[in-house]
Amino acid sequence: MNPAKMNALMDTLKLTCARQFRFNPRRIAADMRYKGTEGQGNNLVHVFKDVHTHSQIELNTHSMATLREQHGETPHWDEAEKKRYCQTDAEIDAEIAAKQAQLEYTQASALYRDHREQLLSHYKDSPHYQEGRPTAREAARALISALADAQDPRLSAFAAHMHTSDVDELSHLLLAPCHIERAAGAPKAA
């Protein structure tokens, strides 16, 4: 699909969801991605998918949107997610600022600085990547589990600051600067 048509569909989705569900168009633009069409003729729908939760919205040819509350076996669009899509611009700005603060804290933390090269080496585009090694997510989870078992003070300080001890969440937070560095180009020197 050409970019102009995709932009027009996204504009229609933003307006329709604002009207039908009171969703903030800014949240729709930031978190929804076009996945394609399903059906034929009058039953044709355009499907959009949330990049974080994978919840889907159908947009039909009459500019009516439908939230896919259940997709396969997985339930979607719980009340918390709907509330998140209804956030005001100020609430979205506060969320962005909080995530930026987490990222800056992680980049400056002893935990990240001490393990940065090790974490980056698990990405295929790293010059130190070796085939058959665990993925970056698996490596981060293994690292956090090992540091937790050893009662590492760097991990304790990081977990306390982030208000979580969940291994998956800590792994995600620890890998965030790696994703930023990779998106910006080649890994930077320490």
C-alpha positions in Angstrom: 0.0 0.0 0.0 1.3 3.4 -0.9 2.3 5.8 1.9 -0.4 8.4 1.0 -3.2 5.8 1.3 -1.7 4.4 4.6 -1.6 8.0 6.0 -5.2 8.5 5.0 -6.3 5.3 6.7 -4.4 6.2 9.9 -6.1 9.7 9.9 -9.5 7.9 9.5 -8.6 5.5 12.3 -7.6 8.4 14.6 -10.8 10.3 14.0 -13.0 7.3 14.2 -11.5 6.0 17.5 -11.7 9.5 19.0 -15.4 9.7 18.1 -16.3 6.1 19.0 -14.1 5.4 22.0 -12.7 8.8 23.0 -9.2 7.5 22.3 -6.5 10.1 22.1 -5.4 10.5 18.4 -1.9 11.0 19.5 -1.8 7.6 21.2 -3.3 5.9 18.1 -0.6 7.5 15.9 2.2 6.5 18.3 1.1 2.9 19.1 -1.0 1.5 16.2 0.5 0.0 13.1 -1.3 -1.0 9.9 -1.2 -4.8 9.4 -3.3 -5.2 6.3 -6.8 -6.1 5.1 -9.1 -9.0 5.8 -12.3 -10.1 4.1 -13.7 -9.1 0.8 -16.2 -6.7 -0.7 -18.5 -5.2 1.9 -16.8 -7.3 4.6 -13.4 -5.8 3.9 -11.7 -4.4 7.0 -8.3 -2.8 7.6 -6.6 -4.2 10.6 -4.3 -2.1 12.9 -2.3 -3.6 15.8 -0.8 -2.1 18.9 3.0 -2.4 18.9 3.1 -3.2 22.7 0.1 -5.4 23.5 -0.8 -6.7 20.0 -4.4 -5.6 20.5 -6.2 -5.0 17.2 -8.7 -2.6 15.8 -10.7 -3.3 12.6 -11.7 -0.3 10.5 -14.4 -1.1 8.0 -15.2 0.6 4.7 -17.9 2.8 6.4 -15.3 4.3 8.8 -16.6 2.3 11.8 -14.0 0.8 14.2 -14.3 -2.4 16.2 -12.0 -3.4 19.0 -11.0 -7.1 18.8 -11.7 -7.9 22.4 -10.6 -11.5 21.8 -8.1 -12.6 19.2 -7.7 -16.4 19.1 -7.3 -17.6 22.6 -5.8 -14.3 23.8 -8.1 -11.7 25.4 -7.3 -8.1 24.5 -8.5 -4.5 25.2 -8.8 -4.8 29.0 -10.0 -1.7 30.9 -6.4 -0.6 31.7 -5.5 -0.6 28.0 -8.6 1.3 27.0 -7.9 3.9 29.8 -4.3 4.2 28.5 -5.6 5.0 25.0 -7.9 7.7 26.5 -5.1 9.5 28.3 -4.8 13.2 27.8 -1.8 14.8 26.1 -0.4 15.8 29.5 -0.6 12.2 30.7 1.1 11.0 27.6 3.8 13.7 28.1 4.3 12.6 31.7 4.6 8.9 30.6 7.2 9.9 28.0 9.2 11.9 30.5 9.1 9.0 33.0 10.4 6.6 30.3 13.1 9.0 29.4 14.1 9.3 33.0 14.3 5.5 33.3 16.4 5.3 30.2 18.8 8.0 31.4 19.1 6.3 34.8 19.8 3.0 33.2 22.5 4.4 30.9 24.2 6.0 33.9 23.8 3.0 36.2 26.8 0.9 37.2 24.8 -2.2 36.3 24.4 -1.1 32.7 27.9 0.3 32.3 29.5 -2.8 33.7 27.6 -5.2 31.4 26.9 -3.0 28.3 29.5 -4.7 26.0 28.3 -8.1 27.1 24.7 -7.3 26.3 25.5 -5.7 23.0 27.5 -8.7 21.9 24.3 -10.8 21.8 22.8 -8.8 18.9 23.5 -10.1 15.4 24.7 -6.8 14.1 27.5 -6.7 16.8 31.1 -7.2 15.7 31.4 -9.6 18.7 28.3 -11.6 17.9 28.8 -15.4 17.8 26.2 -17.7 16.1 24.4 -20.0 18.5 24.6 -17.7 21.5 21.5 -16.8 23.5 19.5 -13.8 22.3 20.0 -10.5 24.0 16.8 -10.9 26.0 17.8 -14.4 27.1 21.3 -13.1 28.0 19.8 -10.2 30.0 17.5 -12.5 31.9 20.3 -14.9 32.7 22.5 -12.1 33.8 19.8 -10.6 36.1 19.1 -14.1 37.6 22.8 -14.7 38.2 23.2 -11.3 39.8 20.1 -11.7 41.9 21.4 -15.1 43.2 24.7 -13.4 44.1 22.8 -10.5 45.7 24.7 -8.0 43.6 24.4 -4.5 45.0 24.3 -2.9 41.5 21.2 -5.0 40.7 19.6 -4.3 44.0 20.1 -0.5 43.5 18.7 -0.7 40.0 15.7 -2.8 41.0 14.9 -0.5 43.9 15.1 2.6 41.7 12.9 1.0 39.0 10.4 -0.3 41.7 10.4 -3.9 40.3 12.1 -7.2 40.9 10.5 -8.9 37.9 13.3 -10.5 35.8 11.5 -9.8 32.5 10.8 -6.2 33.3 14.4 -5.6 34.6 15.7 -7.3 31.4 13.6 -5.0 29.2 14.8 -1.9 31.1 18.4 -3.0 30.9 18.2 -3.6 27.2 16.5 -0.3 26.3 19.8 1.6 26.0 21.1 -1.1 23.7 18.1 -0.7 21.4 18.7 3.1 21.3 22.4 2.7 20.5 21.6 0.1 17.8 18.9 2.4 16.3 21.3 5.3 16.2 24.0 3.3 14.3 27.0 1.4 15.4 27.6 0.8 19.1 29.3 3.7 20.7 32.5 3.3 22.7 32.2 3.2 26.4 
